[in-house]
Amino acid sequence: MLKVHFLGLYQKHDCLWNHKLETYKNKDARENALQNIVKEMEMNDFTTTEIKNKIKTFKLRGVLLA
């Protein structure tokens, strides 16, 4: 359930995955999206670094397209 929630939030913030958008190249926009995911996950110890690691892991496993 938690993984599904995370993946839904990731998909919602298309600047993290849609390379066709200008915001994909904008570090501030991407960082804001990661911080929003942290807030929306409502987990006290969940950080943007952990989100980045989760995204990498999901990409390596083929859950997310690179």
Predicted model as a PDB file, atoms N, CA, C, CB and O in Angstrom, pLDDT in the B-factor column:
MODEL        1                                                                  
ATOM      1  N   MET A   1       0.823  -1.197   0.000  1.00 73.00           N  
ATOM      2  CA  MET A   1       0.000   0.000   0.000  1.00 73.00           C  
ATOM      3  C   MET A   1       0.866   1.258   0.000  1.00 73.00           C  
ATOM      4  CB  MET A   1      -0.936   0.000   1.207  1.00 73.00           C  
ATOM      5  O   MET A   1       0.580   2.212  -0.724  1.00 73.00           O  
ATOM      6  N   LEU A   2       1.920   1.258   0.810  1.00 79.00           N  
ATOM      7  CA  LEU A   2       2.810   2.406   0.899  1.00 79.00           C  
ATOM      8  C   LEU A   2       3.526   2.639  -0.429  1.00 79.00           C  
ATOM      9  CB  LEU A   2       3.829   2.206   2.026  1.00 79.00           C  
ATOM     10  O   LEU A   2       3.712   3.778  -0.858  1.00 79.00           O  
ATOM     11  N   LYS A   3       3.928   1.529  -1.078  1.00 82.00           N  
ATOM     12  CA  LYS A   3       4.607   1.639  -2.366  1.00 82.00           C  
ATOM     13  C   LYS A   3       3.677   2.249  -3.415  1.00 82.00           C  
ATOM     14  CB  LYS A   3       5.105   0.260  -2.830  1.00 82.00           C  
ATOM     15  O   LYS A   3       4.107   3.069  -4.226  1.00 82.00           O  
ATOM     16  N   VAL A   4       2.428   1.856  -3.398  1.00 87.00           N  
ATOM     17  CA  VAL A   4       1.444   2.377  -4.354  1.00 87.00           C  
ATOM     18  C   VAL A   4       1.250   3.874  -4.131  1.00 87.00           C  
ATOM     19  CB  VAL A   4       0.089   1.627  -4.218  1.00 87.00           C  
ATOM     20  O   VAL A   4       1.188   4.648  -5.087  1.00 87.00           O  
ATOM     21  N   HIS A   5       1.156   4.277  -2.865  1.00 88.00           N  
ATOM     22  CA  HIS A   5       1.000   5.696  -2.532  1.00 88.00           C  
ATOM     23  C   HIS A   5       2.210   6.485  -3.033  1.00 88.00           C  
ATOM     24  CB  HIS A   5       0.824   5.887  -0.999  1.00 88.00           C  
ATOM     25  O   HIS A   5       2.057   7.544  -3.642  1.00 88.00           O  
ATOM     26  N   PHE A   6       3.404   5.971  -2.778  1.00 88.00           N  
ATOM     27  CA  PHE A   6       4.632   6.633  -3.218  1.00 88.00           C  
ATOM     28  C   PHE A   6       4.663   6.757  -4.740  1.00 88.00           C  
ATOM     29  CB  PHE A   6       5.870   5.860  -2.722  1.00 88.00           C  
ATOM     30  O   PHE A   6       4.964   7.826  -5.271  1.00 88.00           O  
ATOM     31  N   LEU A   7       4.354   5.677  -5.436  1.00 89.00           N  
ATOM     32  CA  LEU A   7       4.388   5.700  -6.900  1.00 89.00           C  
ATOM     33  C   LEU A   7       3.359   6.684  -7.461  1.00 89.00           C  
ATOM     34  CB  LEU A   7       4.130   4.291  -7.461  1.00 89.00           C  
ATOM     35  O   LEU A   7       3.617   7.344  -8.467  1.00 89.00           O  
ATOM     36  N   GLY A   8       2.200   6.784  -6.816  1.00 92.00           N  
ATOM     37  CA  GLY A   8       1.190   7.750  -7.239  1.00 92.00           C  
ATOM     38  C   GLY A   8       1.687   9.183  -7.084  1.00 92.00           C  
ATOM     39  O   GLY A   8       1.456  10.022  -7.955  1.00 92.00           O  
ATOM     40  N   LEU A   9       2.366   9.462  -5.983  1.00 93.00           N  
ATOM     41  CA  LEU A   9       2.916  10.792  -5.757  1.00 93.00           C  
ATOM     42  C   LEU A   9       4.023  11.096  -6.757  1.00 93.00           C  
ATOM     43  CB  LEU A   9       3.446  10.918  -4.327  1.00 93.00           C  
ATOM     44  O   LEU A   9       4.116  12.214  -7.263  1.00 93.00           O  
ATOM     45  N   TYR A  10       4.850  10.118  -7.038  1.00 92.00           N  
ATOM     46  CA  TYR A  10       5.925  10.281  -8.024  1.00 92.00           C  
ATOM     47  C   TYR A  10       5.326  10.608  -9.391  1.00 92.00           C  
ATOM     48  CB  TYR A  10       6.801   8.997  -8.106  1.00 92.00           C  
ATOM     49  O   TYR A  10       5.793  11.516 -10.078  1.00 92.00           O  
ATOM     50  N   GLN A  11       4.311   9.878  -9.772  1.00 92.00           N  
ATOM     51  CA  GLN A  11       3.673  10.100 -11.068  1.00 92.00           C  
ATOM     52  C   GLN A  11       3.040  11.490 -11.137  1.00 92.00           C  
ATOM     53  CB  GLN A  11       2.612   9.021 -11.333  1.00 92.00           C  
ATOM     54  O   GLN A  11       3.059  12.133 -12.187  1.00 92.00           O  
ATOM     55  N   LYS A  12       2.487  11.944 -10.034  1.00 95.00           N  
ATOM     56  CA  LYS A  12       1.834  13.258  -9.952  1.00 95.00           C  
ATOM     57  C   LYS A  12       2.830  14.389 -10.226  1.00 95.00           C  
ATOM     58  CB  LYS A  12       1.187  13.449  -8.564  1.00 95.00           C  
ATOM     59  O   LYS A  12       2.457  15.413 -10.799  1.00 95.00           O  
ATOM     60  N   HIS A  13       4.068  14.217  -9.829  1.00 96.00           N  
ATOM     61  CA  HIS A  13       5.104  15.239  -9.999  1.00 96.00           C  
ATOM     62  C   HIS A  13       5.918  14.915 -11.250  1.00 96.00           C  
ATOM     63  CB  HIS A  13       6.030  15.319  -8.739  1.00 96.00           C  
ATOM     64  O   HIS A  13       7.029  14.389 -11.171  1.00 96.00           O  
ATOM     65  N   ASP A  14       5.347  15.237 -12.389  1.00 94.00           N  
ATOM     66  CA  ASP A  14       5.933  14.830 -13.659  1.00 94.00           C  
ATOM     67  C   ASP A  14       7.282  15.476 -13.967  1.00 94.00           C  
ATOM     68  CB  ASP A  14       4.986  15.142 -14.754  1.00 94.00           C  
ATOM     69  O   ASP A  14       7.985  15.017 -14.867  1.00 94.00           O  
ATOM     70  N   CYS A  15       7.657  16.524 -13.246  1.00 96.00           N  
ATOM     71  CA  CYS A  15       8.985  17.108 -13.477  1.00 96.00           C  
ATOM     72  C   CYS A  15      10.091  16.149 -13.024  1.00 96.00           C  
ATOM     73  CB  CYS A  15       9.117  18.457 -12.734  1.00 96.00           C  
ATOM     74  O   CYS A  15      11.257  16.356 -13.358  1.00 96.00           O  
ATOM     75  N   LEU A  16       9.742  15.117 -12.276  1.00 94.00           N  
ATOM     76  CA  LEU A  16      10.723  14.129 -11.827  1.00 94.00           C  
ATOM     77  C   LEU A  16      10.977  13.043 -12.869  1.00 94.00           C  
ATOM     78  CB  LEU A  16      10.257  13.493 -10.534  1.00 94.00           C  
ATOM     79  O   LEU A  16      12.018  12.386 -12.833  1.00 94.00           O  
ATOM     80  N   TRP A  17      10.050  12.850 -13.785  1.00 92.00           N  
ATOM     81  CA  TRP A  17      10.199  11.739 -14.722  1.00 92.00           C  
ATOM     82  C   TRP A  17       9.986  12.096 -16.200  1.00 92.00           C  
ATOM     83  CB  TRP A  17       9.248  10.671 -14.349  1.00 92.00           C  
ATOM     84  O   TRP A  17      10.450  11.367 -17.077  1.00 92.00           O  
ATOM     85  N   ASN A  18       9.298  13.196 -16.485  1.00 93.00           N  
ATOM     86  CA  ASN A  18       8.989  13.540 -17.882  1.00 93.00           C  
ATOM     87  C   ASN A  18      10.090  14.443 -18.447  1.00 93.00           C  
ATOM     88  CB  ASN A  18       7.597  14.246 -17.987  1.00 93.00           C  
ATOM     89  O   ASN A  18      10.070  15.658 -18.254  1.00 93.00           O  
ATOM     90  N   HIS A  19      11.037  13.839 -19.139  1.00 93.00           N  
ATOM     91  CA  HIS A  19      12.195  14.563 -19.653  1.00 93.00           C  
ATOM     92  C   HIS A  19      11.843  15.557 -20.755  1.00 93.00           C  
ATOM     93  CB  HIS A  19      13.210  13.588 -20.170  1.00 93.00           C  
ATOM     94  O   HIS A  19      12.699  16.342 -21.164  1.00 93.00           O  
ATOM     95  N   LYS A  20      10.621  15.543 -21.237  1.00 95.00           N  
ATOM     96  CA  LYS A  20      10.196  16.482 -22.278  1.00 95.00           C  
ATOM     97  C   LYS A  20       9.814  17.850 -21.695  1.00 95.00           C  
ATOM     98  CB  LYS A  20       9.013  15.900 -23.055  1.00 95.00           C  
ATOM     99  O   LYS A  20       9.684  18.824 -22.437  1.00 95.00           O  
ATOM    100  N   LEU A  21       9.636  17.924 -20.395  1.00 95.00           N  
ATOM    101  CA  LEU A  21       9.257  19.183 -19.748  1.00 95.00           C  
ATOM    102  C   LEU A  21      10.492  20.019 -19.421  1.00 95.00           C  
ATOM    103  CB  LEU A  21       8.449  18.910 -18.468  1.00 95.00           C  
ATOM    104  O   LEU A  21      11.554  19.479 -19.112  1.00 95.00           O  
ATOM    105  N   GLU A  22      10.340  21.334 -19.493  1.00 95.00           N  
ATOM    106  CA  GLU A  22      11.434  22.231 -19.097  1.00 95.00           C  
ATOM    107  C   GLU A  22      11.749  22.067 -17.615  1.00 95.00           C  
ATOM    108  CB  GLU A  22      11.073  23.701 -19.405  1.00 95.00           C  
ATOM    109  O   GLU A  22      12.909  22.161 -17.213  1.00 95.00           O  
ATOM    110  N   THR A  23      10.728  21.824 -16.805  1.00 95.00           N  
ATOM    111  CA  THR A  23      10.939  21.705 -15.362  1.00 95.00           C  
ATOM    112  C   THR A  23      11.755  20.466 -15.001  1.00 95.00           C  
ATOM    113  CB  THR A  23       9.601  21.666 -14.641  1.00 95.00           C  
ATOM    114  O   THR A  23      12.293  20.386 -13.897  1.00 95.00           O  
ATOM    115  N   TYR A  24      11.855  19.506 -15.908  1.00 95.00           N  
ATOM    116  CA  TYR A  24      12.673  18.319 -15.666  1.00 95.00           C  
ATOM    117  C   TYR A  24      14.139  18.706 -15.462  1.00 95.00           C  
ATOM    118  CB  TYR A  24      12.540  17.327 -16.838  1.00 95.00           C  
ATOM    119  O   TYR A  24      14.855  18.069 -14.690  1.00 95.00           O  
ATOM    120  N   LYS A  25      14.571  19.743 -16.153  1.00 96.00           N  
ATOM    121  CA  LYS A  25      15.954  20.204 -16.063  1.00 96.00           C  
ATOM    122  C   LYS A  25      16.154  21.245 -14.961  1.00 96.00           C  
ATOM    123  CB  LYS A  25      16.389  20.780 -17.393  1.00 96.00           C  
ATOM    124  O   LYS A  25      17.281  21.665 -14.701  1.00 96.00           O  
ATOM    125  N   ASN A  26      15.075  21.655 -14.322  1.00 97.00           N  
ATOM    126  CA  ASN A  26      15.124  22.694 -13.304  1.00 97.00           C  
ATOM    127  C   ASN A  26      15.306  22.053 -11.924  1.00 97.00           C  
ATOM    128  CB  ASN A  26      13.838  23.562 -13.345  1.00 97.00           C  
ATOM    129  O   ASN A  26      14.389  21.425 -11.396  1.00 97.00           O  
ATOM    130  N   LYS A  27      16.503  22.222 -11.348  1.00 96.00           N  
ATOM    131  CA  LYS A  27      16.813  21.580 -10.067  1.00 96.00           C  
ATOM    132  C   LYS A  27      15.889  22.045  -8.949  1.00 96.00           C  
ATOM    133  CB  LYS A  27      18.255  21.856  -9.683  1.00 96.00           C  
ATOM    134  O   LYS A  27      15.505  21.255  -8.086  1.00 96.00           O  
ATOM    135  N   ASP A  28      15.530  23.334  -8.963  1.00 97.00           N  
ATOM    136  CA  ASP A  28      14.636  23.857  -7.925  1.00 97.00           C  
ATOM    137  C   ASP A  28      13.254  23.210  -8.009  1.00 97.00           C  
ATOM    138  CB  ASP A  28      14.511  25.384  -8.049  1.00 97.00           C  
ATOM    139  O   ASP A  28      12.674  22.837  -6.989  1.00 97.00           O  
ATOM    140  N   ALA A  29      12.732  23.082  -9.224  1.00 97.00           N  
ATOM    141  CA  ALA A  29      11.415  22.455  -9.405  1.00 97.00           C  
ATOM    142  C   ALA A  29      11.447  21.002  -8.951  1.00 97.00           C  
ATOM    143  CB  ALA A  29      10.969  22.540 -10.881  1.00 97.00           C  
ATOM    144  O   ALA A  29      10.515  20.527  -8.301  1.00 97.00           O  
ATOM    145  N   ARG A  30      12.510  20.307  -9.292  1.00 96.00           N  
ATOM    146  CA  ARG A  30      12.637  18.897  -8.907  1.00 96.00           C  
ATOM    147  C   ARG A  30      12.763  18.755  -7.393  1.00 96.00           C  
ATOM    148  CB  ARG A  30      13.853  18.256  -9.600  1.00 96.00           C  
ATOM    149  O   ARG A  30      12.157  17.866  -6.795  1.00 96.00           O  
ATOM    150  N   GLU A  31      13.550  19.631  -6.778  1.00 96.00           N  
ATOM    151  CA  GLU A  31      13.723  19.584  -5.325  1.00 96.00           C  
ATOM    152  C   GLU A  31      12.397  19.895  -4.617  1.00 96.00           C  
ATOM    153  CB  GLU A  31      14.821  20.583  -4.877  1.00 96.00           C  
ATOM    154  O   GLU A  31      12.058  19.262  -3.617  1.00 96.00           O  
ATOM    155  N   ASN A  32      11.659  20.868  -5.141  1.00 97.00           N  
ATOM    156  CA  ASN A  32      10.341  21.186  -4.569  1.00 97.00           C  
ATOM    157  C   ASN A  32       9.393  19.999  -4.676  1.00 97.00           C  
ATOM    158  CB  ASN A  32       9.729  22.406  -5.274  1.00 97.00           C  
ATOM    159  O   ASN A  32       8.634  19.716  -3.749  1.00 97.00           O  
ATOM    160  N   ALA A  33       9.439  19.309  -5.810  1.00 96.00           N  
ATOM    161  CA  ALA A  33       8.588  18.133  -5.988  1.00 96.00           C  
ATOM    162  C   ALA A  33       8.962  17.052  -4.973  1.00 96.00           C  
ATOM    163  CB  ALA A  33       8.711  17.585  -7.429  1.00 96.00           C  
ATOM    164  O   ALA A  33       8.082  16.419  -4.389  1.00 96.00           O  
ATOM    165  N   LEU A  34      10.253  16.841  -4.764  1.00 95.00           N  
ATOM    166  CA  LEU A  34      10.696  15.843  -3.785  1.00 95.00           C  
ATOM    167  C   LEU A  34      10.253  16.231  -2.373  1.00 95.00           C  
ATOM    168  CB  LEU A  34      12.230  15.684  -3.834  1.00 95.00           C  
ATOM    169  O   LEU A  34       9.822  15.375  -1.601  1.00 95.00           O  
ATOM    170  N   GLN A  35      10.357  17.499  -2.039  1.00 95.00           N  
ATOM    171  CA  GLN A  35       9.926  17.961  -0.721  1.00 95.00           C  
ATOM    172  C   GLN A  35       8.413  17.806  -0.545  1.00 95.00           C  
ATOM    173  CB  GLN A  35      10.334  19.426  -0.513  1.00 95.00           C  
ATOM    174  O   GLN A  35       7.937  17.489   0.545  1.00 95.00           O  
ATOM    175  N   ASN A  36       7.667  18.032  -1.622  1.00 95.00           N  
ATOM    176  CA  ASN A  36       6.215  17.822  -1.560  1.00 95.00           C  
ATOM    177  C   ASN A  36       5.883  16.357  -1.312  1.00 95.00           C  
ATOM    178  CB  ASN A  36       5.548  18.298  -2.857  1.00 95.00           C  
ATOM    179  O   ASN A  36       4.959  16.048  -0.559  1.00 95.00           O  
ATOM    180  N   ILE A  37       6.620  15.468  -1.930  1.00 94.00           N  
ATOM    181  CA  ILE A  37       6.394  14.036  -1.714  1.00 94.00           C  
ATOM    182  C   ILE A  37       6.677  13.688  -0.254  1.00 94.00           C  
ATOM    183  CB  ILE A  37       7.288  13.183  -2.662  1.00 94.00           C  
ATOM    184  O   ILE A  37       5.930  12.925   0.359  1.00 94.00           O  
ATOM    185  N   VAL A  38       7.752  14.245   0.302  1.00 93.00           N  
ATOM    186  CA  VAL A  38       8.069  14.003   1.718  1.00 93.00           C  
ATOM    187  C   VAL A  38       6.886  14.413   2.587  1.00 93.00           C  
ATOM    188  CB  VAL A  38       9.351  14.781   2.143  1.00 93.00           C  
ATOM    189  O   VAL A  38       6.472  13.659   3.467  1.00 93.00           O  
ATOM    190  N   LYS A  39       6.342  15.603   2.347  1.00 93.00           N  
ATOM    191  CA  LYS A  39       5.206  16.092   3.135  1.00 93.00           C  
ATOM    192  C   LYS A  39       3.979  15.207   2.959  1.00 93.00           C  
ATOM    193  CB  LYS A  39       4.868  17.527   2.743  1.00 93.00           C  
ATOM    194  O   LYS A  39       3.291  14.881   3.927  1.00 93.00           O  
ATOM    195  N   GLU A  40       3.713  14.822   1.712  1.00 93.00           N  
ATOM    196  CA  GLU A  40       2.521  14.039   1.413  1.00 93.00           C  
ATOM    197  C   GLU A  40       2.612  12.601   1.921  1.00 93.00           C  
ATOM    198  CB  GLU A  40       2.278  14.036  -0.072  1.00 93.00           C  
ATOM    199  O   GLU A  40       1.587  11.966   2.171  1.00 93.00           O  
ATOM    200  N   MET A  41       3.825  12.087   2.075  1.00 90.00           N  
ATOM    201  CA  MET A  41       3.987  10.736   2.607  1.00 90.00           C  
ATOM    202  C   MET A  41       3.683  10.694   4.105  1.00 90.00           C  
ATOM    203  CB  MET A  41       5.410  10.227   2.342  1.00 90.00           C  
ATOM    204  O   MET A  41       3.363   9.634   4.644  1.00 90.00           O  
ATOM    205  N   GLU A  42       3.780  11.828   4.771  1.00 87.00           N  
ATOM    206  CA  GLU A  42       3.461  11.942   6.196  1.00 87.00           C  
ATOM    207  C   GLU A  42       4.214  10.915   7.038  1.00 87.00           C  
ATOM    208  CB  GLU A  42       1.965  11.779   6.409  1.00 87.00           C  
ATOM    209  O   GLU A  42       3.648  10.268   7.919  1.00 87.00           O  
ATOM    210  N   MET A  43       5.510  10.786   6.739  1.00 85.00           N  
ATOM    211  CA  MET A  43       6.385   9.914   7.512  1.00 85.00           C  
ATOM    212  C   MET A  43       7.507  10.783   8.060  1.00 85.00           C  
ATOM    213  CB  MET A  43       6.945   8.722   6.642  1.00 85.00           C  
ATOM    214  O   MET A  43       8.225  11.426   7.294  1.00 85.00           O  
ATOM    215  N   ASN A  44       7.661  10.808   9.361  1.00 81.00           N  
ATOM    216  CA  ASN A  44       8.601  11.711  10.009  1.00 81.00           C  
ATOM    217  C   ASN A  44      10.038  11.548   9.544  1.00 81.00           C  
ATOM    218  CB  ASN A  44       8.540  11.514  11.474  1.00 81.00           C  
ATOM    219  O   ASN A  44      10.755  12.540   9.414  1.00 81.00           O  
ATOM    220  N   ASP A  45      10.473  10.333   9.293  1.00 84.00           N  
ATOM    221  CA  ASP A  45      11.878  10.101   8.965  1.00 84.00           C  
ATOM    222  C   ASP A  45      12.138   9.885   7.473  1.00 84.00           C  
ATOM    223  CB  ASP A  45      12.375   8.914   9.726  1.00 84.00           C  
ATOM    224  O   ASP A  45      13.197   9.378   7.105  1.00 84.00           O  
ATOM    225  N   PHE A  46      11.219  10.250   6.635  1.00 85.00           N  
ATOM    226  CA  PHE A  46      11.346  10.074   5.192  1.00 85.00           C  
ATOM    227  C   PHE A  46      11.943  11.348   4.603  1.00 85.00           C  
ATOM    228  CB  PHE A  46       9.965   9.744   4.536  1.00 85.00           C  
ATOM    229  O   PHE A  46      11.354  12.419   4.751  1.00 85.00           O  
ATOM    230  N   THR A  47      13.102  11.261   3.936  1.00 91.00           N  
ATOM    231  CA  THR A  47      13.804  12.431   3.419  1.00 91.00           C  
ATOM    232  C   THR A  47      13.864  12.415   1.893  1.00 91.00           C  
ATOM    233  CB  THR A  47      15.215  12.500   3.997  1.00 91.00           C  
ATOM    234  O   THR A  47      13.554  11.407   1.257  1.00 91.00           O  
ATOM    235  N   THR A  48      14.265  13.542   1.321  1.00 91.00           N  
ATOM    236  CA  THR A  48      14.406  13.609  -0.131  1.00 91.00           C  
ATOM    237  C   THR A  48      15.503  12.658  -0.620  1.00 91.00           C  
ATOM    238  CB  THR A  48      14.716  15.050  -0.569  1.00 91.00           C  
ATOM    239  O   THR A  48      15.409  12.122  -1.724  1.00 91.00           O  
ATOM    240  N   THR A  49      16.521  12.451   0.180  1.00 92.00           N  
ATOM    241  CA  THR A  49      17.578  11.496  -0.189  1.00 92.00           C  
ATOM    242  C   THR A  49      17.004  10.092  -0.297  1.00 92.00           C  
ATOM    243  CB  THR A  49      18.731  11.523   0.844  1.00 92.00           C  
ATOM    244  O   THR A  49      17.334   9.351  -1.224  1.00 92.00           O  
ATOM    245  N   GLU A  50      16.150   9.727   0.646  1.00 91.00           N  
ATOM    246  CA  GLU A  50      15.526   8.403   0.589  1.00 91.00           C  
ATOM    247  C   GLU A  50      14.615   8.279  -0.626  1.00 91.00           C  
ATOM    248  CB  GLU A  50      14.731   8.130   1.871  1.00 91.00           C  
ATOM    249  O   GLU A  50      14.534   7.213  -1.237  1.00 91.00           O  
ATOM    250  N   ILE A  51      13.934   9.356  -0.974  1.00 90.00           N  
ATOM    251  CA  ILE A  51      13.079   9.332  -2.162  1.00 90.00           C  
ATOM    252  C   ILE A  51      13.930   9.086  -3.401  1.00 90.00           C  
ATOM    253  CB  ILE A  51      12.288  10.657  -2.300  1.00 90.00           C  
ATOM    254  O   ILE A  51      13.584   8.255  -4.241  1.00 90.00           O  
ATOM    255  N   LYS A  52      15.032   9.801  -3.515  1.00 91.00           N  
ATOM    256  CA  LYS A  52      15.921   9.610  -4.661  1.00 91.00           C  
ATOM    257  C   LYS A  52      16.416   8.169  -4.739  1.00 91.00           C  
ATOM    258  CB  LYS A  52      17.112  10.572  -4.577  1.00 91.00           C  
ATOM    259  O   LYS A  52      16.487   7.594  -5.825  1.00 91.00           O  
ATOM    260  N   ASN A  53      16.755   7.589  -3.601  1.00 90.00           N  
ATOM    261  CA  ASN A  53      17.200   6.195  -3.570  1.00 90.00           C  
ATOM    262  C   ASN A  53      16.084   5.244  -3.973  1.00 90.00           C  
ATOM    263  CB  ASN A  53      17.711   5.833  -2.181  1.00 90.00           C  
ATOM    264  O   ASN A  53      16.324   4.278  -4.697  1.00 90.00           O  
ATOM    265  N   LYS A  54      14.858   5.509  -3.509  1.00 87.00           N  
ATOM    266  CA  LYS A  54      13.710   4.665  -3.884  1.00 87.00           C  
ATOM    267  C   LYS A  54      13.475   4.733  -5.377  1.00 87.00           C  
ATOM    268  CB  LYS A  54      12.435   5.097  -3.129  1.00 87.00           C  
ATOM    269  O   LYS A  54      13.228   3.710  -6.016  1.00 87.00           O  
ATOM    270  N   ILE A  55      13.550   5.936  -5.942  1.00 87.00           N  
ATOM    271  CA  ILE A  55      13.339   6.100  -7.379  1.00 87.00           C  
ATOM    272  C   ILE A  55      14.389   5.301  -8.153  1.00 87.00           C  
ATOM    273  CB  ILE A  55      13.396   7.600  -7.774  1.00 87.00           C  
ATOM    274  O   ILE A  55      14.054   4.609  -9.114  1.00 87.00           O  
ATOM    275  N   LYS A  56      15.649   5.394  -7.741  1.00 88.00           N  
ATOM    276  CA  LYS A  56      16.720   4.615  -8.385  1.00 88.00           C  
ATOM    277  C   LYS A  56      16.437   3.122  -8.315  1.00 88.00           C  
ATOM    278  CB  LYS A  56      18.075   4.918  -7.727  1.00 88.00           C  
ATOM    279  O   LYS A  56      16.575   2.403  -9.304  1.00 88.00           O  
ATOM    280  N   THR A  57      16.034   2.664  -7.124  1.00 87.00           N  
ATOM    281  CA  THR A  57      15.741   1.247  -6.921  1.00 87.00           C  
ATOM    282  C   THR A  57      14.599   0.797  -7.828  1.00 87.00           C  
ATOM    283  CB  THR A  57      15.390   0.975  -5.450  1.00 87.00           C  
ATOM    284  O   THR A  57      14.686  -0.251  -8.469  1.00 87.00           O  
ATOM    285  N   PHE A  58      13.540   1.581  -7.880  1.00 84.00           N  
ATOM    286  CA  PHE A  58      12.395   1.215  -8.730  1.00 84.00           C  
ATOM    287  C   PHE A  58      12.782   1.208 -10.209  1.00 84.00           C  
ATOM    288  CB  PHE A  58      11.223   2.189  -8.500  1.00 84.00           C  
ATOM    289  O   PHE A  58      12.311   0.361 -10.968  1.00 84.00           O  
ATOM    290  N   LYS A  59      13.627   2.136 -10.618  1.00 82.00           N  
ATOM    291  CA  LYS A  59      14.075   2.157 -12.012  1.00 82.00           C  
ATOM    292  C   LYS A  59      14.899   0.913 -12.320  1.00 82.00           C  
ATOM    293  CB  LYS A  59      14.899   3.429 -12.304  1.00 82.00           C  
ATOM    294  O   LYS A  59      14.719   0.289 -13.365  1.00 82.00           O  
ATOM    295  N   LEU A  60      15.807   0.551 -11.407  1.00 82.00           N  
ATOM    296  CA  LEU A  60      16.640  -0.634 -11.615  1.00 82.00           C  
ATOM    297  C   LEU A  60      15.803  -1.907 -11.693  1.00 82.00           C  
ATOM    298  CB  LEU A  60      17.667  -0.759 -10.494  1.00 82.00           C  
ATOM    299  O   LEU A  60      16.128  -2.825 -12.446  1.00 82.00           O  
ATOM    300  N   ARG A  61      14.735  -1.960 -10.921  1.00 82.00           N  
ATOM    301  CA  ARG A  61      13.869  -3.143 -10.917  1.00 82.00           C  
ATOM    302  C   ARG A  61      12.858  -3.137 -12.055  1.00 82.00           C  
ATOM    303  CB  ARG A  61      13.139  -3.242  -9.599  1.00 82.00           C  
ATOM    304  O   ARG A  61      12.119  -4.104 -12.242  1.00 82.00           O  
ATOM    305  N   GLY A  62      12.828  -2.050 -12.811  1.00 79.00           N  
ATOM    306  CA  GLY A  62      11.897  -1.970 -13.931  1.00 79.00           C  
ATOM    307  C   GLY A  62      10.498  -1.545 -13.532  1.00 79.00           C  
ATOM    308  O   GLY A  62       9.576  -1.625 -14.344  1.00 79.00           O  
ATOM    309  N   VAL A  63      10.320  -1.092 -12.293  1.00 74.00           N  
ATOM    310  CA  VAL A  63       9.003  -0.624 -11.853  1.00 74.00           C  
ATOM    311  C   VAL A  63       8.721   0.732 -12.474  1.00 74.00           C  
ATOM    312  CB  VAL A  63       8.924  -0.543 -10.303  1.00 74.00           C  
ATOM    313  O   VAL A  63       7.579   1.038 -12.814  1.00 74.00           O  
ATOM    314  N   LEU A  64       9.772   1.557 -12.625  1.00 70.00           N  
ATOM    315  CA  LEU A  64       9.658   2.872 -13.254  1.00 70.00           C  
ATOM    316  C   LEU A  64      10.488   2.876 -14.509  1.00 70.00           C  
ATOM    317  CB  LEU A  64      10.104   4.004 -12.295  1.00 70.00           C  
ATOM    318  O   LEU A  64      11.533   2.231 -14.591  1.00 70.00           O  
ATOM    319  N   LEU A  65      10.010   3.607 -15.479  1.00 58.00           N  
ATOM    320  CA  LEU A  65      10.797   3.764 -16.698  1.00 58.00           C  
ATOM    321  C   LEU A  65      11.811   4.860 -16.488  1.00 58.00           C  
ATOM    322  CB  LEU A  65       9.898   4.077 -17.914  1.00 58.00           C  
ATOM    323  O   LEU A  65      11.496   5.896 -15.902  1.00 58.00           O  
ATOM    324  N   ALA A  66      13.017   4.648 -16.956  1.00 51.00           N  
ATOM    325  CA  ALA A  66      14.094   5.648 -16.791  1.00 51.00           C  
ATOM    326  C   ALA A  66      13.881   6.825 -17.685  1.00 51.00           C  
ATOM    327  CB  ALA A  66      15.455   5.039 -17.078  1.00 51.00           C  
ATOM    328  O   ALA A  66      14.685   7.757 -17.679  1.00 51.00           O  
TER     329      ALA A  66                                                      
ENDMDL                                                                          
END                                                                             
